[in-house]
Structures are given as C-alpha cells and as structure tokens.
Amino acid sequence: MSTPAATAAATTGTGKVRAMDKFKNLGLQLKEKAQIYMEANPEKVEEMKAQAFETLRKKIDEEAEKEEAMKLALEADGKKISKGEQFKAKAVGVLQPQIEKLAEKQQQVVAEQTAAATAASDTGFVDPETTTTTDDDDETPTATPTDESSRGGCASSTAAVAPSSTSTLSESVPASLSTEQNLVSKNGVTSAYRLASGYEMPVMAYGTFRSSAGEVYNCVLEAIKAGYRHFDCAHIYGNEQEIGKAFHSAFSEGIVTREELFITGKLWNSDHDVMIVEQAMDHSLSNLQLDYFDLYLIHFPVAWTHTGIATPGWGQSQLGDTPLIDTWRELERCVTLKKVRSIGVSNYPLLLLHDLVTQARVPVSCNQIETHVYYTRESLVKYCLSRHICVTAHSPLGGGKANEEQYTHLTSPLEDPVVVAIATAHNITPAQVCLRFLLQRGIVVLPKSSQVLRMKENRQTVVADPTMHLSEEEMQQLHGLDKYQSYKTNPNPLASFVGGPDCFTQEGTDIFD
Ligand SMILES: NC(=O)c1ccc[n+]([C@@H]2O[C@H](COP(=O)([O-])OP(=O)(O)OC[C@H]3O[C@@H](n4cnc5c(N)ncnc54)[C@H](OP(=O)(O)O)[C@@H]3O)[C@@H](O)[C@H]2O)c1
C-alpha cells in the first residue's frame, strides 16, 4: 500500500520525467530550427565559425604569451629552469643573448685574422718551408696548444688558393684570407690550422673509421706515441668506447694530456632532432671519457628519423623533418654550454654550405669532405678557404685498398702510375705523395692506418723534410688525375634508403644528389 509520501514522490518523479521530455523536445525543435537556419544561411554560418576560431586562436596566443612571460620571469629571477623549459625557452630567445655574445667574440677573431691576412697578403706570403720564421710566429697561441713534436712542414706558397680576383665572393671574409694565413707556423714548420673559432687544429689527424673493435685501442695508443695529436672520431664508427679507453690510458699514464689532443666527434644522421643533438653529443663524450669536444661536426647534411641514441640508424632509413639549420642552432647552443669548442660540418656540398654560412651565428669552422687526387673538388675547397672554413680531407688516400674492395671498381690512387712515378722520383711512398698533394693545398689530412709503420710513414709528411716537397709541376700533374666523381669512399648512404619509404629509385637515393 502506498503512503502519501510515496505517492507524492512518484508524482514528483513523473513530473520530472515530463519536464525533461519537454526540454528534450524543445531542444530537438531548436536543433531542427538551427538546421533549417544553417541551410538557409550558409554564409552566416561560415562567419560564425570563423569568429569562433578567431576567439579560440586569440586565447591560445594569450596562453602562450603568458607561458613565455613566465619563463622569462623565471630566468630573470635567476632560478634554474628545467631542460624541457630550456628547449621551449630558447624558441623565444632566452638563450639568444648568450649565443649572440659568443658569435660576436668568434666574429672578432675572424676580423682580427682578416686584418692580419690582409697585411700579410700586402707584404707577400712567406713560405714556412724556406724560412725559419713566418708572420704567424708572433701570433698569440690559442686555447688548444699543439705539441712541439707534432709540428710539421706542410705549407708552401703553392697553396695560394684564393686569389684576390675572387674577392667579390665574400663580404665578410676577403678571399685574401687563404689557408696560408691560417696556418700556424713556428721555426719554419707548420703544425696547425687556426680555425674561425680561434682554436688551433693540428694539420695531421689519425682517422678512426674502420678501425675495428679489438684493434682500435692499440691503434690509438700507438698513434699517440707516434706523435698524432688530432683524432677524428664519429659515433657511427661504433668504436668510441674503445677509443675512450685508449685516451684514458694515455692520460693516466702521462703520455699526453687532454689539452694536448684535438678530438673531433660527429653527429649522426638519425640524431638531428633538436631534442636529441645535445644528448647525442653527451653520449659520445661519455663513450670517449671526455668532457668536451674540440670540434663537433654534422656528419652528413641529411636528417633521418631518430632510431635511438645507442642504435644509430642505418638501412631502410627514412628522411626526418628537422631542418639542417635547427640542428646547427643546437650545436651553437652546445658551444655556449662548453661541451664543444668549435663546430662544423662534413660532406656538405658548396651550395648547402653557403646556405649555412649565411645563417650561422657561431662561425662554421670546418667542412670535412672526401678529397684526394682522384677527387680534387677545387671549387668547394676554394669556397671554404674564401670563408675561413678549414677543409679536412677524409679518405685522403682514396680509402686505400679498403675502398677499392668495398665501394668502387676503380683502382686505388696509391697505384696510379703518376702517383707512383712522383713517389719514385722523391724516394717517398705513394701514400706520402697523396698526403703532400693535400697538405700543400692547405688541406688538413686524416689518414687511417692500423699499422704502426704506416702511421709513421703518413705522419712523416708533416715533418720538415725538403725531399717531401712537391714541385708546382708535380702538383699540376696530380691535379690532372681528378676524375670529377666521388670515389664513393664513404659507406655512401645510397643503399641505405633501399626498401625504405624514401627510396625513390631502385638503387636508392644518393646523399650527394
Ligand atoms: N666524414 C666522413 O663521412 C668520413 C668518411 C670516411 C672517412 N672519414 C674519416 O677519414 C679517415 C680516413 O678515411 P679512410 O679510412 O676511409 O681512408 P684513407 O685514410 O684514405 O685510407 C685508409 C686505407 O688505406 C690504407 N693505408 C693507410 N696508410 C697507408 C699507407 N701508408 N700505404 C698504403 N696503404 C695505407 C689503410 O690500411 P691499413 O689500416 O691496413 O694500413 C686503409 O685500408 C677515416 O678513418 C675517418 O676518420 C670520414
């Protein structure tokens, strides 16, 4: 039996249902009306939509501004901002003043050197091989001292690669600033190239590509003992940890100090993303047991999708979407963080390099490129020197037999009859001829050898020894060997795209296209 209260509740419930139905019907009617209105007035609807979007956009902008202002305030307060905030904040220029300051300092070095170079070109360049002192002798040493024992005699007046007639090439750095003016010479021998950053790079490096695990530790120690002070490393070579152990042994045994070495690292293609660059650099530094790089390069001008820092991409690669300049900006930031002293690129063709030069705030110190007697790359070399960009030659021996077997049907330049004839005439080896050909053009060389005798043989080319000097005529003969084609001494990423979404031909995509 229902109580009066229960009856009242039931009545109220029924009333609620009725009221809800009423509202529902009203809603449906309104919706129908709105539908009819919208169909009859499409322009009005578009206008309303646009207004709604505009309001929303403004709101988003306001929120973003508030967030930026907050970060700026935090920075101004001197509070430490998190890594994530740093990344966001630099987009609005919080770190900008630091970068500007550094760029200004480095540009000043370039300006000073330009002035010195102009003065030197007025008085004429002094061949360090035929004199005991040069204009460079009095220059203040920079923060990367080079070992006396590593000084060699590579420069010659034949390296006049940037004649004044090409001075229209550059606004900022006159073409008279050719390699000779940047070669640091003492007592008549040349040991180093002064980079745009102001630091000195020894003109002969020890290359570490294809020095396999198990052998590279000894190779690096032997190279240090043989007098090498410049080491060319890269994450993709897969041997950083072992090289790190060798450096550690050399430092702890007192064979050499960290400051005496010049160590280069390279950012791999799959680590170009702005959030990854610093991490990749840290990873390599940790592998090598170092706390800074002397030079860090973008290994190739191509971004691939990230595959993990410890697992760099190779094969079936997919193009990434990070613009090269964004990756460069990260390197600039790492300079301000003192993780690297000088920054540069590798395998950049002339036009891409110029594009970078027009945008770089911290000067581009180096372009590491494949160049040897079969691939002289005169335009690119001259462009670099006209912009005070040091050229370092990878695969300076054309990769030796290794490349002949691995990448090309061409014979090794070490067996070329012209090279062999010049070597015989000087009573030196074909490898030494190939290295002298580059050194005398003002190019820094990075030969690799796992054999101690060859390491010494190669290094002998930077020791003052008049029998090594190639004449102008011999230089011309060697220039004549240029095949104007890449000898494909790299593990050219041509095949690396095969099977991937960015493989546009059956053969793959040539990175040098
Ligand atoms: N940035 C890049 O993309 C890139 C690409 C390639 C290389 N690199 C750098 O450049 C360095 C050198 O390049 P690379 O190793 O390809 O080529 P390379 O130095 O031109 O040639 C190395 C080959 O030549 C042999 N060799 C060395 N000295 C010799 C001599 N005196 N007489 C006869 N043969 C000799 C070596 O064999 P043994 O070891 O048996 O002596 C090795 O097979 C690399 O180690 C790496 O650091 C950079």
The ligand as an ORCA input file, in Angstrom:
! r2SCAN-3c Opt
* xyz 0 1
  N      83.176     12.366    -42.630
  C      83.006     11.255    -43.299
  O      81.949     10.988    -43.850
  C      84.152     10.288    -43.408
  C      84.092      9.241    -44.335
  C      85.175      8.386    -44.449
  C      86.275      8.572    -43.636
  N      86.312      9.585    -42.711
  C      87.496      9.816    -41.832
  O      88.666      9.827    -42.631
  C      89.554      8.830    -42.167
  C      90.342      8.246    -43.307
  O      89.485      7.712    -44.295
  P      89.526      6.195    -44.739
  O      89.960      5.386    -43.592
  O      88.266      5.841    -45.417
  O      90.584      6.201    -45.925
  P      92.144      6.507    -46.082
  O      92.778      7.016    -44.880
  O      92.238      7.263    -47.337
  O      92.667      5.032    -46.383
  C      92.737      4.069    -45.397
  C      93.178      2.781    -46.062
  O      94.474      2.959    -46.612
  C      95.392      2.047    -46.007
  N      96.638      2.800    -45.742
  C      96.856      3.726    -44.774
  N      98.120      4.205    -44.857
  C      98.698      3.577    -45.896
  C      99.967      3.662    -46.473
  N     100.898      4.471    -45.990
  N     100.222      2.873    -47.534
  C      99.290      2.029    -48.045
  N      98.050      1.924    -47.541
  C      97.757      2.693    -46.473
  C      94.742      1.555    -44.745
  O      95.082      0.219    -44.491
  P      95.790     -0.216    -43.116
  O      94.899      0.219    -41.996
  O      95.908     -1.683    -43.239
  O      97.118      0.471    -43.090
  C      93.249      1.652    -45.098
  O      92.838      0.495    -45.781
  C      88.644      7.816    -41.503
  O      89.345      6.942    -40.665
  C      87.664      8.715    -40.815
  O      88.224      9.203    -39.605
  C      85.266     10.447    -42.589
*
